Amino acid sequence: MSVGIKDVAKAAGVSAATVSRVLGNGPVSADLREKVEAAVRATGYRPNLSARRLRSQHSRTIGLIVSDIRNPFFTTLSRAVEDAAYRAEMRVVLCNTDENPQREAMYLRLMQEERITGLIYAPTRAAAGTLGTLDFDFPVVLVDRAGPLDAHDAVVIDNAGAAGQLVGHLSDQGHRRILGLFGNTSSTAVERHDGYRAAMAARGLEPDAVFVAPNDQAAAAALAERLASGLRPDAVVVSNGLMLLGAYRAIRAAGLETPRDLALAGFDNETWTELVGPGLTVMEQPVTEIGRTAMELLFERLRTPEMAPRKIVLSGRLVVRGSSARV
């Protein structure tokens, strides 16, 4: 029975990725290297020298997997990652999953085949819960969406707190019936929904949430249906910028105006949000800082692979405009 890298990893009490780094003369601590080399001797493992040479090649390539490149959040994030990679004389391979787990799995395999240096990754909701069971040959930093605790480094914003701020602001303006529109594919939307529900409960308000596909068409259709039903809310809070655009279109298509007929607020301070109507109240996310911080974590992980995973939580900024004003 042949002995493989996973057998060595089990004997050494480390991951297979760590064994690969040791065999490829990658960056590991002296203690880890000694432990792995002892396990190699104890198991009688014989590495494939040609494969070892291939693994040791440094591709100087950063993988970037995002869920929807049409979403301006990920466009800005991609630019920040690419800028940092360029300064480090590295290239970026960008993949877009469209929140499709099958495409996501294919791109993860591609990253393995390309022998990338590291990966910046916004996982789908389906994948986020399984990340702790996957053994990558490269360091991974999650952005926007965090996986299981202690599985990988991550950079996110305080989603629950940000959504709670939006609800609190709308409530302070006198709005009581606050509808929440949330995406149905990401852990980010779940966290924002949790913050929405907690803030509504804290103010004695009844939550009213709808989950739809996280794009403008689905959000527009969902809000149009609600407005046509006669159950018009006082205000709507929306969980991402594309959905906010759809919600605004639905309001205009119904012949309504903000804030005269209902207030509107959501996430992402895109240029268009200050130009339409009285301007839209939004939660601005520090997107460039998220991308830059993710790259810093990735470089630190490459220098010190044995350090404990870190989760960096950044804060959003409430930008108040006319769409949420008291009428």
N, C-alpha and C positions, 0 to 999 in steps of 0.2 A: 504494500500500500504506500503510495507516494505521499510525501509530506509537503504541504503547501504553506503559503504565507500566513493563512488564517490559523494554521496549527502553531506556527511560531508565535503569532500574536497572542493566542490563548495561553501558551506556556509562559510568555513574558508578562502577561497581564496588561497588554497595551493594544491599541488598534492596529489593524492591518496597514492603515496609512502610515503609522509610525514605523512599522517594520520596513515598508517600502522606502521611506526617507532614509533609514539607516543603511539599507542595502544599496541605495542610490547615492550614498554619501551626502544626503541632504542635511538641513539644519535641525539638529536635535541636541539636547543636553548630553554631557558626558555620562551621566548616570543612566539615562535612557539607552544610550548607545551600548553601554556595557551590559545592561539587562537584556537587550535584544540579541546581542552577539552571543551571550551565554545561552539563550534559548535556541539560537541557531545550532550551536554545538550540541546541546542536549537532545534536540529533535533529529539531528542529522540532516537538516534541510540543505539541499543543494540548489542554489539559485541558478536560473537560466541566465547565463552571462550576456547573451545578446539582448534579452528582454531587459536586463538590468541596465545595459548601456542606453537603451531607449528611454527607460524611466528617468535616468539621470540627466537627460537632455533638458535644458531650461528653455521652455518655449517663450518666456517673457510675454505671455498672453493672459489677459484677464477676461474671464467669462462674465457676461452680464445677462441674466434672464429676468425679464419683466413680464407682467401679466397683460398689459395693453399699451402699446407704444402710442396709440392715438390719445391716450390720457395725458394731458400736459404735465401732470405730476411726474410721469415716467420719462417724458421727453427731457424735462429739466434735470431729473436725476441722472439720466444717461449722459448728458453733457458734463455734469460734475464729475462723474466717474471717468469719462474719457479725458477730461482736462488733467485729472490727477495721474492717470496712466501715461499720458503724453509727457508730463514732466518727469516721470520715472523711466522714460524711454521704453514704454511697453505699449502693446496694442490691445484693442478690445474686440471681442467677438460678442455681438448683440443678438439675442434670441427673444422672440415675442410669443408667449404661449396662448394669448387670447383666452386665458382662464380655462384652458383645455388640458386636463390631466394627461391625456395621451401625448399631446405635443410636448408637454412639460417633461414627461419621461424620456421622450426621444431626444430632447435637447440636453438632458442630464447625461444621457449616454454619449452624446456628441462631445460634451465637455471632457468626459473621461478619455475618449478616443483622441482628442486634440492635445491631451497632456497639458492642460492649462496650468498656469501658476497658482491661480486662485479664482474664486467665484463670488460675485455679488448677485444676490438671488432674492426675488420677491415670490415666494411660493404660493400656489393656489391653496385654498382652504383644505382641499382634499389631501394635499401633500404635506401641509404644515405639521399635522399630527404624527406623521411617520418619519420625520427627519431624524429623530433620535436613533432610529434603527438602521439608517443608511451609513455606509462606510466609504467616504470619498477619499481619493488619493490626493486631494488638495484642500487647502483651508477654504471655509465657506463663511461669508458674512451675510446675514439676512437683513433685508431692508423693508420698511413699511409693515411687514408682517413677521412676527416672531414665532418660532417653533417651540418645541418643548424646552423647559428650563434646562440650562447647562448643556444643551446639545451643540449649539453654535453661537458665535458672536452675532449680535443683532443691533441695529439702529432703528428706532421707532419713535413716534411721538406719543404723548399721553392721550390716546384716542378717547378713552372714557371721559377724562377731564375736559378735553376740548369740546366734545359733544355736550357735556353738562354745561359748559360756559355758554354755548349757543342757546340752549333751552333757558338758562337763567336770564340771559339778555332778553329773549322774547317774552318771557314771563314778566320781567320788570317793565316792559312796555305795555303790559296789560293784556297780553294774549293768553288765553286759557286753553282753547282747543288747538293743540300743537300736533300736527301730523308729522311723523318721521318716515322718510323714504331712505331705505338702506339697500346696499348691494347684497346679493345672495351667494357670493362665491369666495369671500375672503374673511380671514379672522379679524382684519381691521374693521370691517363693517359690523361684525359681532361686538367688538369692543365699543364701537361708537353707539351701537344700539343699547348696550349695557349702561353706558354713561347717560344716554337719553332717558332710559327708564328710571334710573336712580334719581336724576334731577327732577323728573316729573313727579315721582313719588315724594321727594323732599318738599315739593311745593304744593302737595295735595292735588295734583292734576292727574287725570286719567290718560295713560299712554295709548297711543293709536299708531301702530307701526306697520309698514308695508315693506316686504322684501321683494326686490325685482333684480333682473340682470343689471350689472353696474354700468349701464350706458345711457346715452341721452334718449334713444328711442323708447326703451322700456320705462324709463322714468316719466317721460311725457305721456305715454299711454296709461300708466297707472294713475297719474294725477288727473288726467282728463276724465278717466272713469269715475274717480272720486268726485270731481267737480260736477259732473253730469248727474250724479246720484242725488244731488241736493244736500248732501251731508258735507257742506263746505267747512273746512277748518278755519280758525282765525289766522293760523300761521303754518308754514311748512319748513322743516329743517331737513337738509339733504346731505347724504354722506360722502359724496365726492363731486368733483368739478364737472365731469361729463353729465352726471345725473342732475346737477344744478342747472345746467344749460337746458336739458330736457324739461325740467319743471318750469323754467321761465317760459319756454315756448308754449307749454300747455296752458299756462295762465293767460298769455297773450292770445292764443287761439280761441280761448273761451270768452274773449272780449273783456277780460278783467285787467286790473292794474294793481301793482304793488306800490305802496302799502295800502292804498285806498280800499281794496277789496279783500286782500289777505297779505300778510307779511311773508317774506321769504328770506331764508338764510341757509348757508351751507359751507362746504369745505372748498378750499383752493382759491387763492387770490390771483386769478388769471386776469389779463388785461381787459378782456371784454366785460368783466363783472363791474368795473367802475364806469363803463360807458353806456350801459343799458338803463333805461328808466331813470330812477333817482339814484342808481348805483346799488349793488347788492352787498348786503352784509355777509362777510365770510370769515372763516377761520383760516388764516394764512399759515401754511406749513413751511418750515425751514428746509425746503427740498434740497437746495444746493449744499447746505450744511449736512444733511443726511448723507448725500453722496460722498462728500469730502470725508466725513467721519468714518463711513464704511470703508473707504480706501485706507485710511490711517489704521483702522483696526486690522485690515487684511495685511498690511505691511508689518505691523507689530506681530501678528500671528506667524508670519513667515520667519521673522527674526527669533521669536520665542515660541515655538510650537507647543510646548508643554504647559503654557500658562492657562489658567482657568478661563472658560468662556465668559464674556462680558456682554451685558445688555445696556446700551446707552439709550436713555429716554429723554427726548427733547420736548420742548413746549411749543405749542402753536401761539399765534397772536390774533386776537379778535380785532377785526377791522369793521367798524360800524359805519354803515351808509344808510341811505334813505329807505331801503326796502323793508326795514324792520321797525320803522318809526311808529310811534303811537299816533293814531288818527282820531 
